[in-house]
């Protein structure tokens, strides 16, 4: 009987410890998730206001984008706001979801209702996937993908 009671107590303590660890992990992940969403919003604001220095602040040098207008990189994206071939009037980040692939890699998915033009054509709503990496304590976007609605 004492062995069974000891087994029950040890099992209960293990279960409580596991639950507490998961709760702490979720809280930390929640803070990172909000940071990623905030960074994405700041990046969109930088594109909207044509602020190249802020775009560079949030974007990794090895960044690649696959948008509705085709592939691009950081240099091409900066050129598109400088020459005004890309104009963002409004955007949304609807129903954002962040998945932590590792402690230093986050995947952000959301629906984006873009208003503006790219190469003279109106922008369209899309599902978006962004990959963010933590490099030296700073979260940077390395990949951006749009899928039209």
Backbone as JSON Lines, residues from 0, in Angstrom:
{"i":0,"aa":"X","n":[0.81,-1.19,0.0],"ca":[0.0,0.0,0.0],"c":[0.86,1.26,0.0]}
{"i":1,"aa":"X","n":[1.96,1.26,0.8],"ca":[2.85,2.41,0.86],"c":[3.53,2.62,-0.49]}
{"i":2,"aa":"X","n":[3.86,1.53,-1.21],"ca":[4.48,1.65,-2.52],"c":[3.52,2.32,-3.49]}
{"i":3,"aa":"X","n":[2.24,1.93,-3.44],"ca":[1.25,2.55,-4.33],"c":[1.07,4.03,-4.01]}
{"i":4,"aa":"X","n":[1.03,4.37,-2.74],"ca":[0.88,5.77,-2.34],"c":[2.09,6.58,-2.79]}
{"i":5,"aa":"X","n":[3.28,6.03,-2.61],"ca":[4.5,6.7,-3.03],"c":[4.5,6.89,-4.56]}
{"i":6,"aa":"X","n":[4.06,5.88,-5.3],"ca":[3.98,5.98,-6.76],"c":[3.01,7.08,-7.17]}
{"i":7,"aa":"X","n":[1.87,7.15,-6.51],"ca":[0.86,8.17,-6.82],"c":[1.42,9.57,-6.53]}
{"i":8,"aa":"X","n":[2.09,9.75,-5.43],"ca":[2.65,11.06,-5.06],"c":[3.73,11.47,-6.06]}
{"i":9,"aa":"X","n":[4.63,10.56,-6.41],"ca":[5.69,10.87,-7.37],"c":[5.09,11.21,-8.73]}
{"i":10,"aa":"X","n":[4.09,10.45,-9.16],"ca":[3.43,10.71,-10.44],"c":[2.75,12.07,-10.42]}
{"i":11,"aa":"X","n":[2.06,12.38,-9.34],"ca":[1.38,13.67,-9.21],"c":[2.39,14.82,-9.25]}
{"i":12,"aa":"X","n":[3.49,14.69,-8.53],"ca":[4.52,15.74,-8.53],"c":[5.12,15.92,-9.93]}
{"i":13,"aa":"X","n":[5.34,14.83,-10.63],"ca":[5.88,14.91,-11.99],"c":[4.9,15.62,-12.92]}
{"i":14,"aa":"X","n":[3.63,15.29,-12.79],"ca":[2.6,15.92,-13.63],"c":[2.5,17.42,-13.35]}
{"i":15,"aa":"X","n":[2.53,17.8,-12.07],"ca":[2.47,19.22,-11.71],"c":[3.7,19.96,-12.25]}
{"i":16,"aa":"X","n":[4.88,19.35,-12.13],"ca":[6.1,19.98,-12.65],"c":[6.02,20.17,-14.16]}
{"i":17,"aa":"X","n":[5.52,19.17,-14.86],"ca":[5.39,19.25,-16.31],"c":[4.42,20.36,-16.7]}
{"i":18,"aa":"X","n":[3.3,20.46,-16.01],"ca":[2.32,21.52,-16.29],"c":[2.91,22.89,-16.06]}
{"i":19,"aa":"X","n":[3.67,23.04,-14.97],"ca":[4.29,24.34,-14.67],"c":[5.32,24.69,-15.73]}
{"i":20,"aa":"X","n":[6.1,23.73,-16.19],"ca":[7.1,23.98,-17.23],"c":[6.43,24.4,-18.54]}
{"i":21,"aa":"X","n":[5.32,23.75,-18.9],"ca":[4.61,24.11,-20.12],"c":[4.02,25.5,-20.0]}
{"i":22,"aa":"X","n":[3.5,25.87,-18.86],"ca":[2.94,27.2,-18.66],"c":[4.02,28.25,-18.8]}
{"i":23,"aa":"X","n":[5.19,28.03,-18.21],"ca":[6.29,28.98,-18.32],"c":[6.74,29.1,-19.77]}
{"i":24,"aa":"X","n":[6.83,27.98,-20.47],"ca":[7.24,27.99,-21.88],"c":[6.23,28.76,-22.72]}
{"i":25,"aa":"X","n":[4.93,28.56,-22.48],"ca":[3.9,29.26,-23.23],"c":[3.97,30.76,-22.98]}
{"i":26,"aa":"X","n":[4.24,31.17,-21.76],"ca":[4.34,32.59,-21.45],"c":[5.51,33.22,-22.18]}
{"i":27,"aa":"X","n":[6.65,32.55,-22.16],"ca":[7.82,33.06,-22.87],"c":[7.54,33.11,-24.36]}
{"i":28,"aa":"X","n":[6.93,32.07,-24.89],"ca":[6.58,32.03,-26.31],"c":[5.61,33.13,-26.67]}
{"i":29,"aa":"X","n":[4.7,33.44,-25.75],"ca":[3.74,34.52,-25.98],"c":[4.42,35.86,-26.11]}
{"i":30,"aa":"X","n":[5.44,36.11,-25.29],"ca":[6.19,37.36,-25.38],"c":[6.93,37.44,-26.71]}
{"i":31,"aa":"X","n":[7.53,36.35,-27.13],"ca":[8.23,36.32,-28.41],"c":[7.22,36.49,-29.54]}
{"i":32,"aa":"X","n":[6.09,35.82,-29.45],"ca":[5.06,35.93,-30.49],"c":[4.63,37.37,-30.66]}
{"i":33,"aa":"X","n":[4.38,38.06,-29.56],"ca":[3.96,39.47,-29.66],"c":[5.08,40.32,-30.25]}
{"i":34,"aa":"X","n":[6.32,40.03,-29.89],"ca":[7.47,40.76,-30.43],"c":[7.54,40.59,-31.95]}
{"i":35,"aa":"X","n":[7.32,39.37,-32.44],"ca":[7.36,39.09,-33.88],"c":[6.24,39.86,-34.58]}
{"i":36,"aa":"X","n":[5.04,39.82,-34.03],"ca":[3.9,40.54,-34.63],"c":[4.17,42.04,-34.64]}
{"i":37,"aa":"X","n":[4.71,42.56,-33.54],"ca":[5.04,43.99,-33.47],"c":[6.11,44.35,-34.5]}
{"i":38,"aa":"X","n":[7.12,43.49,-34.65],"ca":[8.17,43.74,-35.64],"c":[7.6,43.73,-37.06]}
{"i":39,"aa":"X","n":[6.69,42.81,-37.33],"ca":[6.08,42.76,-38.65],"c":[5.31,44.05,-38.91]}
{"i":40,"aa":"X","n":[4.55,44.49,-37.94],"ca":[3.78,45.74,-38.08],"c":[4.72,46.92,-38.3]}
{"i":41,"aa":"X","n":[5.83,46.98,-37.56],"ca":[6.8,48.06,-37.74],"c":[7.41,48.03,-39.14]}
{"i":42,"aa":"X","n":[7.64,46.84,-39.65],"ca":[8.18,46.7,-41.0],"c":[7.18,47.2,-42.03]}
{"i":43,"aa":"X","n":[5.91,46.8,-41.87],"ca":[4.87,47.29,-42.79],"c":[4.77,48.81,-42.74]}
{"i":44,"aa":"X","n":[4.84,49.38,-41.54],"ca":[4.78,50.84,-41.41],"c":[5.96,51.49,-42.13]}
{"i":45,"aa":"X","n":[7.13,50.86,-42.05],"ca":[8.31,51.39,-42.73],"c":[8.14,51.35,-44.25]}
{"i":46,"aa":"X","n":[7.57,50.27,-44.77],"ca":[7.29,50.22,-46.21],"c":[6.27,51.3,-46.59]}
{"i":47,"aa":"X","n":[5.25,51.44,-45.78],"ca":[4.19,52.41,-46.05],"c":[4.74,53.84,-46.07]}
{"i":48,"aa":"X","n":[5.63,54.15,-45.13],"ca":[6.19,55.51,-45.03],"c":[7.5,55.67,-45.81]}
{"i":49,"aa":"X","n":[7.91,54.62,-46.53],"ca":[9.14,54.63,-47.34],"c":[10.39,54.9,-46.49]}
{"i":50,"aa":"X","n":[10.44,54.27,-45.33],"ca":[11.54,54.47,-44.4],"c":[12.55,53.32,-44.55]}
{"i":51,"aa":"X","n":[13.51,53.52,-45.44],"ca":[14.48,52.46,-45.75],"c":[15.31,52.06,-44.55]}
{"i":52,"aa":"X","n":[15.68,53.01,-43.69],"ca":[16.53,52.66,-42.54],"c":[15.79,51.74,-41.57]}
{"i":53,"aa":"X","n":[14.49,51.96,-41.37],"ca":[13.72,51.08,-40.49],"c":[13.53,49.71,-41.13]}
{"i":54,"aa":"X","n":[13.32,49.67,-42.43],"ca":[13.22,48.38,-43.12],"c":[14.5,47.58,-42.9]}
{"i":55,"aa":"X","n":[15.64,48.23,-43.06],"ca":[16.94,47.56,-42.87],"c":[17.12,47.1,-41.42]}
{"i":56,"aa":"X","n":[16.58,47.88,-40.48],"ca":[16.7,47.55,-39.05],"c":[16.03,46.22,-38.71]}
{"i":57,"aa":"X","n":[14.93,45.9,-39.4],"ca":[14.16,44.69,-39.11],"c":[14.4,43.55,-40.11]}
{"i":58,"aa":"X","n":[15.26,43.76,-41.09],"ca":[15.42,42.79,-42.17],"c":[16.85,42.26,-42.23]}
{"i":59,"aa":"X","n":[16.97,40.94,-42.31],"ca":[18.29,40.32,-42.43],"c":[18.85,40.56,-43.84]}
{"i":60,"aa":"X","n":[20.16,40.6,-43.95],"ca":[20.78,40.83,-45.26],"c":[20.51,39.69,-46.23]}
{"i":61,"aa":"X","n":[20.26,38.49,-45.72],"ca":[19.98,37.34,-46.6],"c":[18.48,37.14,-46.83]}
{"i":62,"aa":"X","n":[17.7,38.17,-46.59],"ca":[16.25,38.17,-46.77],"c":[15.87,37.85,-48.22]}
{"i":63,"aa":"X","n":[14.8,37.08,-48.37],"ca":[14.23,36.79,-49.69],"c":[12.71,36.9,-49.59]}
{"i":64,"aa":"X","n":[12.11,37.45,-50.63],"ca":[10.67,37.63,-50.67],"c":[10.1,36.99,-51.93]}
{"i":65,"aa":"X","n":[8.95,36.36,-51.77],"ca":[8.23,35.8,-52.92],"c":[6.8,36.33,-52.83]}
{"i":66,"aa":"X","n":[6.61,37.5,-53.44],"ca":[5.32,38.17,-53.39],"c":[4.53,37.94,-54.66]}
{"i":67,"aa":"X","n":[3.37,38.58,-54.71],"ca":[2.49,38.43,-55.87],"c":[3.12,39.0,-57.14]}
{"i":68,"aa":"X","n":[4.1,39.9,-56.97],"ca":[4.78,40.48,-58.14],"c":[6.07,39.74,-58.49]}
{"i":69,"aa":"X","n":[6.4,38.7,-57.74],"ca":[7.59,37.91,-58.04],"c":[8.61,37.96,-56.91]}
{"i":70,"aa":"X","n":[9.77,37.35,-57.14],"ca":[10.8,37.3,-56.1],"c":[11.53,38.64,-55.97]}
{"i":71,"aa":"X","n":[12.04,38.89,-54.76],"ca":[12.87,40.07,-54.53],"c":[13.75,39.82,-53.31]}
{"i":72,"aa":"X","n":[14.68,40.74,-53.11],"ca":[15.53,40.69,-51.92],"c":[15.5,42.07,-51.27]}
{"i":73,"aa":"X","n":[16.29,42.26,-50.24],"ca":[16.28,43.53,-49.51],"c":[16.63,44.7,-50.42]}
{"i":74,"aa":"X","n":[17.66,44.55,-51.21],"ca":[18.1,45.62,-52.11],"c":[16.98,46.01,-53.09]}
{"i":75,"aa":"X","n":[16.32,45.01,-53.65],"ca":[15.23,45.28,-54.59],"c":[14.03,45.92,-53.88]}
{"i":76,"aa":"X","n":[13.73,45.47,-52.67],"ca":[12.62,46.06,-51.92],"c":[12.89,47.54,-51.61]}
{"i":77,"aa":"X","n":[14.1,47.85,-51.2],"ca":[14.47,49.24,-50.91],"c":[14.35,50.08,-52.2]}
{"i":78,"aa":"X","n":[14.82,49.53,-53.3],"ca":[14.72,50.24,-54.59],"c":[13.26,50.5,-54.96]}
{"i":79,"aa":"X","n":[12.38,49.54,-54.67],"ca":[10.96,49.69,-55.05],"c":[10.27,50.81,-54.28]}
{"i":80,"aa":"X","n":[10.69,51.06,-53.05],"ca":[10.08,52.19,-52.32],"c":[10.75,53.5,-52.69]}
{"i":81,"aa":"X","n":[12.02,53.44,-53.08],"ca":[12.74,54.64,-53.48],"c":[12.23,55.15,-54.83]}
{"i":82,"aa":"X","n":[12.06,54.23,-55.79],"ca":[11.59,54.65,-57.12],"c":[10.06,54.7,-57.2]}
{"i":83,"aa":"X","n":[9.41,54.42,-56.08],"ca":[7.94,54.49,-55.94],"c":[7.2,53.49,-56.83]}
{"i":84,"aa":"X","n":[7.87,52.4,-57.23],"ca":[7.15,51.35,-57.95],"c":[6.3,50.52,-57.0]}
{"i":85,"aa":"X","n":[6.54,50.68,-55.68],"ca":[5.71,50.05,-54.65],"c":[5.15,51.15,-53.76]}
{"i":86,"aa":"X","n":[3.84,51.17,-53.65],"ca":[3.16,52.13,-52.78],"c":[2.19,51.37,-51.89]}
{"i":87,"aa":"X","n":[2.41,51.44,-50.6],"ca":[1.52,50.82,-49.63],"c":[0.67,51.92,-49.02]}
{"i":88,"aa":"X","n":[-0.64,51.85,-49.24],"ca":[-1.55,52.83,-48.65],"c":[-2.11,52.32,-47.32]}
{"i":89,"aa":"X","n":[-2.38,51.02,-47.26],"ca":[-2.92,50.41,-46.04],"c":[-2.62,48.91,-46.07]}
{"i":90,"aa":"X","n":[-2.62,48.32,-44.91],"ca":[-2.38,46.88,-44.77],"c":[-3.1,46.41,-43.51]}
{"i":91,"aa":"X","n":[-3.3,45.12,-43.41],"ca":[-3.82,44.53,-42.17],"c":[-2.96,43.32,-41.8]}
{"i":92,"aa":"X","n":[-2.95,43.0,-40.54],"ca":[-2.35,41.76,-40.06],"c":[-3.48,41.06,-39.3]}
{"i":93,"aa":"X","n":[-4.28,40.31,-40.05],"ca":[-5.47,39.68,-39.49],"c":[-5.18,38.26,-39.01]}
{"i":94,"aa":"X","n":[-5.63,37.97,-37.8],"ca":[-5.53,36.64,-37.2],"c":[-4.09,36.1,-37.23]}
{"i":95,"aa":"X","n":[-3.12,36.87,-36.69],"ca":[-1.73,36.4,-36.72],"c":[-1.51,35.18,-35.83]}
{"i":96,"aa":"X","n":[-0.71,34.27,-36.33],"ca":[-0.33,33.06,-35.58],"c":[1.19,32.92,-35.67]}
{"i":97,"aa":"X","n":[1.82,32.74,-34.53],"ca":[3.27,32.54,-34.49],"c":[3.56,31.13,-34.03]}
{"i":98,"aa":"X","n":[4.4,30.44,-34.8],"ca":[4.87,29.1,-34.45],"c":[6.37,29.18,-34.24]}
{"i":99,"aa":"X","n":[6.82,28.68,-33.11],"ca":[8.26,28.66,-32.85],"c":[8.85,27.37,-33.41]}
{"i":100,"aa":"X","n":[9.6,27.49,-34.5],"ca":[10.25,26.32,-35.09],"c":[11.4,25.86,-34.2]}
{"i":101,"aa":"X","n":[12.15,26.81,-33.68],"ca":[13.18,26.58,-32.66],"c":[13.13,27.8,-31.75]}
{"i":102,"aa":"X","n":[14.0,27.85,-30.76],"ca":[13.97,29.02,-29.87],"c":[14.41,30.28,-30.6]}
{"i":103,"aa":"X","n":[15.1,30.14,-31.73],"ca":[15.59,31.3,-32.49],"c":[14.97,31.44,-33.88]}
{"i":104,"aa":"X","n":[13.93,30.67,-34.17],"ca":[13.25,30.76,-35.46],"c":[11.74,30.77,-35.22]}
{"i":105,"aa":"X","n":[11.1,31.84,-35.7],"ca":[9.65,31.98,-35.54],"c":[9.01,32.12,-36.92]}
{"i":106,"aa":"X","n":[7.85,31.48,-37.07],"ca":[7.09,31.57,-38.32],"c":[5.79,32.3,-38.01]}
{"i":107,"aa":"X","n":[5.57,33.41,-38.7],"ca":[4.36,34.22,-38.53],"c":[3.48,34.04,-39.75]}
{"i":108,"aa":"X","n":[2.2,33.71,-39.51],"ca":[1.22,33.56,-40.59],"c":[0.04,34.47,-40.3]}
{"i":109,"aa":"X","n":[-0.48,35.12,-41.35],"ca":[-1.64,35.99,-41.19],"c":[-2.27,36.28,-42.54]}
{"i":110,"aa":"X","n":[-3.45,36.86,-42.5],"ca":[-4.12,37.35,-43.71],"c":[-3.83,38.84,-43.79]}
{"i":111,"aa":"X","n":[-3.48,39.31,-44.99],"ca":[-3.13,40.71,-45.19],"c":[-4.01,41.28,-46.3]}
{"i":112,"aa":"X","n":[-4.75,42.32,-45.98],"ca":[-5.55,43.0,-46.99],"c":[-4.79,44.26,-47.38]}
{"i":113,"aa":"X","n":[-3.97,44.14,-48.42],"ca":[-3.12,45.23,-48.88],"c":[-3.88,46.19,-49.77]}
{"i":114,"aa":"X","n":[-3.61,47.46,-49.57],"ca":[-4.12,48.51,-50.45],"c":[-2.91,49.28,-50.95]}
{"i":115,"aa":"X","n":[-2.85,49.49,-52.25],"ca":[-1.74,50.22,-52.85],"c":[-1.46,49.67,-54.22]}
{"i":116,"aa":"X","n":[-0.26,49.94,-54.74],"ca":[0.12,49.45,-56.07],"c":[1.54,48.92,-56.06]}
{"i":117,"aa":"X","n":[1.8,47.99,-56.95],"ca":[3.14,47.47,-57.19],"c":[3.32,47.43,-58.71]}
{"i":118,"aa":"X","n":[4.31,48.16,-59.19],"ca":[4.57,48.24,-60.63],"c":[3.31,48.65,-61.39]}
{"i":119,"aa":"X","n":[2.56,49.59,-60.8],"ca":[1.38,50.13,-61.43],"c":[0.12,49.29,-61.32]}
{"i":120,"aa":"X","n":[0.22,48.12,-60.71],"ca":[-0.95,47.24,-60.57],"c":[-1.43,47.24,-59.12]}
{"i":121,"aa":"X","n":[-2.76,47.18,-58.94],"ca":[-3.28,47.19,-57.56],"c":[-2.84,45.96,-56.77]}
{"i":122,"aa":"X","n":[-2.51,46.19,-55.51],"ca":[-2.18,45.08,-54.61],"c":[-3.46,44.35,-54.24]}
{"i":123,"aa":"X","n":[-3.32,43.08,-53.92],"ca":[-4.49,42.26,-53.6],"c":[-4.31,41.59,-52.24]}
{"i":124,"aa":"X","n":[-5.42,41.2,-51.62],"ca":[-5.32,40.47,-50.35],"c":[-4.56,39.15,-50.54]}
{"i":125,"aa":"X","n":[-3.87,38.76,-49.49],"ca":[-3.07,37.54,-49.56],"c":[-2.94,36.92,-48.17]}
{"i":126,"aa":"X","n":[-2.64,35.64,-48.17],"ca":[-2.17,34.98,-46.96],"c":[-0.66,35.17,-46.96]}
{"i":127,"aa":"X","n":[-0.1,35.49,-45.8],"ca":[1.32,35.79,-45.69],"c":[1.99,34.84,-44.71]}
{"i":128,"aa":"X","n":[3.2,34.43,-45.07],"ca":[4.05,33.68,-44.15],"c":[5.38,34.41,-44.08]}
{"i":129,"aa":"X","n":[5.81,34.72,-42.86],"ca":[7.1,35.35,-42.64],"c":[7.93,34.45,-41.72]}
{"i":130,"aa":"X","n":[9.21,34.38,-42.0],"ca":[10.13,33.65,-41.12],"c":[11.07,34.67,-40.49]}
{"i":131,"aa":"X","n":[11.11,34.65,-39.17],"ca":[11.94,35.56,-38.38],"c":[13.0,34.75,-37.64]}
{"i":132,"aa":"X","n":[14.22,35.27,-37.57],"ca":[15.29,34.6,-36.83],"c":[15.86,35.55,-35.79]}
{"i":133,"aa":"X","n":[16.27,34.98,-34.69],"ca":[16.91,35.74,-33.63],"c":[18.41,35.67,-33.86]}
{"i":134,"aa":"X","n":[18.99,36.8,-34.21],"ca":[20.43,36.89,-34.45],"c":[21.01,37.92,-33.5]}
{"i":135,"aa":"X","n":[21.82,37.44,-32.57],"ca":[22.45,38.34,-31.61],"c":[21.45,39.06,-30.73]}
{"i":136,"aa":"X","n":[20.33,38.4,-30.42],"ca":[19.32,38.99,-29.56],"c":[18.33,39.88,-30.3]}
{"i":137,"aa":"X","n":[18.42,39.95,-31.61],"ca":[17.53,40.8,-32.39],"c":[16.76,39.94,-33.39]}
{"i":138,"aa":"X","n":[15.42,40.1,-33.43],"ca":[14.59,39.34,-34.35],"c":[14.54,40.04,-35.71]}
{"i":139,"aa":"X","n":[14.95,39.31,-36.76],"ca":[15.02,39.83,-38.12],"c":[14.21,38.94,-39.07]}
{"i":140,"aa":"X","n":[13.55,39.57,-40.03],"ca":[12.82,38.8,-41.04],"c":[13.82,38.3,-42.09]}
{"i":141,"aa":"X","n":[13.74,37.0,-42.42],"ca":[14.61,36.43,-43.44],"c":[13.83,35.95,-44.66]}
{"i":142,"aa":"X","n":[12.52,35.74,-44.49],"ca":[11.71,35.23,-45.6],"c":[10.29,35.76,-45.53]}
{"i":143,"aa":"X","n":[9.77,36.12,-46.71],"ca":[8.4,36.62,-46.81],"c":[7.76,35.94,-48.01]}
{"i":144,"aa":"X","n":[6.55,35.4,-47.82],"ca":[5.84,34.68,-48.88],"c":[4.38,35.09,-48.89]}
{"i":145,"aa":"X","n":[3.86,35.45,-50.06],"ca":[2.44,35.77,-50.21],"c":[1.75,34.71,-51.05]}
{"i":146,"aa":"X","n":[0.56,34.35,-50.64],"ca":[-0.3,33.46,-51.42],"c":[-1.61,34.2,-51.63]}
{"i":147,"aa":"X","n":[-2.01,34.45,-52.89],"ca":[-3.22,35.24,-53.12],"c":[-4.46,34.53,-52.58]}
{"i":148,"aa":"X","n":[-5.41,35.35,-52.12],"ca":[-6.69,34.8,-51.64],"c":[-7.53,34.35,-52.8]}
